[in-house]
């Protein structure tokens, strides 16, 4: 679990030695804070008292087996689901207190999403797939196409702009999905099992592209995964969801 901690040590010389002290370490900039999240589906408790911080420029991995509440947590953080208790604070506001139109605008303009199977539109080229969120945000088409080309090139996909998803390898298609998620310049990128459908090499390439591009954009990356290869990309302590229990089959808890 990522926490907002930091040092306030002075960089002025000490009286005893006259030597400069260690420069102050800036506190992490928390851009989203979740506290006490609870959510149940009938008698199944999907989330139970979840606390976590999302820090700008960092990668946070949420791990655990299928059914442990990882995707539910992502949906609550992104404002798709409203928790039964607790809150998610973003930009000084409780996401659940926003109306649906506000949450939709937030997901379009401030958040990006990458899913396990990419969810690219099969009849559109890679370029057109990446352009879609910009057009939905009313960016002029010429400018949208230019930004989409730049984003694809940044992910090593120049020369593939005109290809349909079926003409791309699995790894290339997933990088198109990453480009689509990043082209709106989101502050937080949510990735739900982004390597789950890829082989080892493609998964490694996708994670390299995903983490490098997110950090270059000074955004935060929240990865939901049960892939044991993924957490080593995290720059924050990993939030883990334990195996389901008989009393709370989809419980999700935090731990070191």
C-alpha positions as CSV (number, residue, x, y, z in Angstrom):
1,X,0.0,0.0,0.0
2,X,1.4,3.4,-1.0
3,X,1.4,6.0,1.8
4,X,2.0,9.7,1.8
5,X,5.2,9.9,3.8
6,X,8.2,12.1,3.4
7,X,11.1,13.8,5.1
8,X,11.3,17.4,6.1
9,X,15.0,17.4,6.9
10,X,16.8,20.8,6.5
11,X,19.5,21.2,3.9
12,X,21.2,24.0,6.0
13,X,24.7,23.3,7.6
14,X,24.6,21.7,11.1
15,X,25.9,23.8,14.0
16,X,28.1,21.0,15.2
17,X,30.1,20.3,12.1
18,X,29.3,23.1,9.6
19,X,28.7,20.4,7.0
20,X,25.5,20.5,5.0
21,X,22.8,18.1,6.1
22,X,21.2,15.7,3.7
23,X,18.9,17.6,1.3
24,X,15.2,17.4,2.2
25,X,13.3,14.6,0.4
26,X,10.1,16.0,-1.0
27,X,6.9,14.3,0.2
28,X,5.1,12.1,-2.3
29,X,2.3,13.9,-4.1
30,X,-0.8,11.9,-3.3
31,X,-3.4,12.4,-6.1
32,X,-6.0,9.9,-4.9
33,X,-6.7,8.6,-1.4
34,X,-9.0,5.7,-0.6
35,X,-10.1,5.2,3.0
36,X,-12.2,2.5,4.6
37,X,-13.7,1.1,1.4
38,X,-16.5,-1.4,1.9
39,X,-18.6,-3.0,-0.7
40,X,-20.8,-6.1,-0.7
41,X,-22.8,-7.9,-3.3
42,X,-25.6,-9.6,-1.4
43,X,-23.9,-11.6,1.4
44,X,-20.5,-11.5,-0.4
45,X,-18.2,-8.8,1.0
46,X,-16.0,-7.8,-2.0
47,X,-14.1,-5.0,-0.2
48,X,-13.5,-4.8,3.5
49,X,-11.8,-1.7,5.0
50,X,-9.4,-0.9,2.1
51,X,-7.0,2.0,2.6
52,X,-4.5,3.1,-0.1
53,X,-2.9,6.1,-1.6
54,X,-2.1,6.7,-5.3
55,X,1.0,8.8,-5.8
56,X,1.9,10.8,-8.9
57,X,4.7,9.2,-11.0
58,X,4.5,5.9,-9.1
59,X,3.3,2.4,-10.0
60,X,1.0,0.6,-7.5
61,X,0.2,-3.1,-8.0
62,X,-2.8,-4.7,-6.4
63,X,-2.4,-8.5,-6.5
64,X,-4.4,-11.5,-5.5
65,X,-6.2,-14.6,-6.9
66,X,-9.3,-14.4,-9.1
67,X,-12.4,-13.4,-7.1
68,X,-10.5,-11.6,-4.3
69,X,-12.0,-8.1,-5.1
70,X,-9.2,-6.6,-7.2
71,X,-11.3,-5.5,-10.2
72,X,-14.0,-4.3,-7.8
73,X,-11.5,-2.1,-6.1
74,X,-10.5,-0.6,-9.4
75,X,-14.1,0.1,-10.4
76,X,-14.7,1.8,-7.0
77,X,-11.6,4.0,-7.4
78,X,-12.5,4.9,-11.0
79,X,-16.1,5.8,-10.0
80,X,-17.8,3.0,-11.9
81,X,-19.1,1.5,-8.6
82,X,-20.1,3.4,-5.5
83,X,-18.9,1.9,-2.2
84,X,-21.2,1.0,0.7
85,X,-18.9,2.8,3.1
86,X,-15.6,4.7,2.9
87,X,-14.6,7.3,0.3
88,X,-12.2,7.9,-2.6
89,X,-10.9,11.4,-2.6
90,X,-9.6,12.9,-5.9
91,X,-8.9,16.5,-6.5
92,X,-10.3,17.4,-3.2
93,X,-13.7,15.7,-3.8
94,X,-15.3,12.4,-2.9
95,X,-15.7,10.5,-6.2
96,X,-18.8,8.7,-5.0
97,X,-20.5,12.1,-4.2
98,X,-20.2,13.2,-7.8
99,X,-23.2,12.6,-10.1
100,X,-22.9,10.1,-12.9
101,X,-22.2,12.8,-15.6
102,X,-19.3,14.2,-13.5
103,X,-17.8,10.7,-13.0
104,X,-18.1,10.0,-16.7
105,X,-16.2,13.2,-17.5
106,X,-13.6,12.3,-15.0
107,X,-13.1,8.9,-16.6
108,X,-12.8,10.5,-20.0
109,X,-10.5,13.4,-19.1
110,X,-8.6,12.4,-16.0
111,X,-8.4,8.6,-16.0
112,X,-7.1,6.1,-18.6
113,X,-7.9,2.4,-18.8
114,X,-6.2,-0.7,-20.1
115,X,-7.9,-4.1,-20.0
116,X,-6.8,-7.7,-20.3
117,X,-7.9,-8.2,-23.9
118,X,-7.3,-4.6,-25.0
119,X,-10.9,-4.1,-26.1
120,X,-9.9,-2.5,-29.4
121,X,-12.6,-1.9,-32.0
122,X,-11.9,-4.6,-34.6
123,X,-13.1,-2.7,-37.6
124,X,-11.0,0.4,-36.9
125,X,-7.2,0.8,-37.5
126,X,-4.8,1.2,-34.7
127,X,-4.7,5.0,-35.4
128,X,-8.4,5.3,-35.3
129,X,-8.7,3.3,-32.1
130,X,-6.3,5.7,-30.4
131,X,-8.0,8.7,-31.8
132,X,-11.5,7.8,-30.3
133,X,-11.1,9.2,-26.8
134,X,-9.8,12.5,-28.2
135,X,-12.8,12.8,-30.5
136,X,-15.1,12.0,-27.6
137,X,-13.4,14.8,-25.7
138,X,-14.1,17.2,-28.6
139,X,-10.5,17.6,-29.7
140,X,-10.4,18.7,-33.4
141,X,-9.9,15.7,-35.7
142,X,-6.6,16.9,-37.2
143,X,-5.1,17.5,-33.8
144,X,-6.5,14.2,-32.5
145,X,-4.8,12.3,-35.4
146,X,-1.5,14.1,-34.8
147,X,-1.6,13.2,-31.1
148,X,-2.6,9.7,-31.8
149,X,0.3,9.2,-34.2
150,X,2.8,10.6,-31.7
151,X,1.5,8.3,-29.0
152,X,1.8,5.2,-31.2
153,X,5.3,6.2,-32.2
154,X,6.3,6.7,-28.6
155,X,5.3,3.1,-28.0
156,X,7.3,1.8,-31.0
157,X,4.2,1.4,-33.2
158,X,5.1,3.8,-36.0
159,X,4.4,2.0,-39.3
160,X,1.5,0.1,-37.8
161,X,-1.0,3.0,-37.7
162,X,-3.2,1.6,-40.6
163,X,-3.4,-2.0,-39.4
164,X,-6.5,-3.5,-37.9
165,X,-6.3,-5.2,-34.5
166,X,-6.3,-8.7,-36.2
167,X,-3.2,-7.7,-38.2
168,X,-1.2,-7.0,-35.0
169,X,0.5,-9.4,-32.6
170,X,-0.9,-9.7,-29.1
171,X,1.7,-7.5,-27.7
172,X,1.4,-4.9,-30.4
173,X,-2.4,-4.8,-29.9
174,X,-2.0,-4.3,-26.2
175,X,0.5,-1.4,-26.8
176,X,-2.2,0.2,-29.0
177,X,-4.5,-0.1,-26.0
178,X,-1.9,1.5,-23.9
179,X,-1.6,4.3,-26.4
180,X,-5.3,4.8,-26.4
181,X,-5.3,5.0,-22.6
182,X,-2.5,7.6,-22.5
183,X,-3.4,9.8,-25.4
184,X,-5.8,11.9,-23.3
185,X,-2.9,12.6,-20.9
186,X,-4.6,11.1,-17.8
187,X,-3.4,11.7,-14.3
188,X,-4.1,8.1,-13.3
189,X,-4.0,5.0,-15.5
190,X,-5.9,1.9,-14.3
191,X,-4.7,-1.4,-15.9
192,X,-6.8,-4.5,-15.2
193,X,-4.8,-7.6,-15.9
194,X,-2.9,-5.9,-18.8
195,X,-0.7,-8.9,-19.4
196,X,-3.1,-11.7,-18.6
197,X,-3.6,-12.8,-22.2
198,X,0.0,-12.5,-23.3
199,X,3.0,-14.8,-23.4
200,X,6.0,-14.1,-21.2
201,X,7.9,-12.0,-23.8
202,X,4.9,-9.9,-24.9
203,X,4.0,-9.4,-21.2
204,X,7.5,-8.1,-20.4
205,X,7.4,-5.8,-23.4
206,X,3.9,-4.5,-22.6
207,X,4.9,-3.8,-19.0
208,X,8.0,-2.0,-20.0
209,X,6.0,0.1,-22.4
210,X,3.2,0.7,-19.9
211,X,5.4,1.7,-17.0
212,X,7.9,3.8,-19.0
213,X,5.1,5.7,-20.8
214,X,3.2,6.4,-17.6
215,X,6.2,7.7,-15.8
216,X,7.2,9.8,-18.8
217,X,3.7,11.4,-18.6
218,X,4.2,12.0,-14.8
219,X,1.0,10.0,-14.3
220,X,0.2,7.3,-11.7
221,X,-0.3,3.7,-12.7
222,X,-2.6,1.3,-10.7
223,X,-2.2,-2.3,-11.9
224,X,-4.6,-5.1,-11.0
225,X,-3.1,-8.5,-11.5
226,X,-2.7,-12.1,-10.3
227,X,0.4,-12.5,-12.5
228,X,3.4,-13.0,-10.2
229,X,5.7,-11.4,-12.8
230,X,3.9,-8.0,-12.6
231,X,4.5,-6.7,-9.0
232,X,8.3,-6.2,-9.5
233,X,7.4,-3.3,-11.8
234,X,5.8,-1.5,-8.9
235,X,7.5,1.5,-7.3
236,X,5.3,1.3,-4.2
237,X,4.7,-1.5,-1.7
238,X,2.2,-3.9,-3.2
239,X,-1.4,-4.1,-2.0
240,X,-2.4,-7.7,-1.8
241,X,-5.8,-9.4,-1.8
242,X,-5.8,-12.7,0.1
243,X,-7.5,-15.9,-0.9
244,X,-11.3,-15.8,-0.4
245,X,-12.6,-17.0,3.0
246,X,-15.8,-18.9,3.8
247,X,-17.3,-15.8,5.4
248,X,-16.2,-13.3,2.8
249,X,-15.5,-15.1,-0.4
250,X,-14.3,-12.0,-2.3
251,X,-12.8,-10.1,0.6
252,X,-9.9,-7.7,-0.3
253,X,-7.4,-6.6,2.4
254,X,-4.1,-4.8,2.4
255,X,-0.8,-6.0,3.6
256,X,2.9,-5.6,3.2
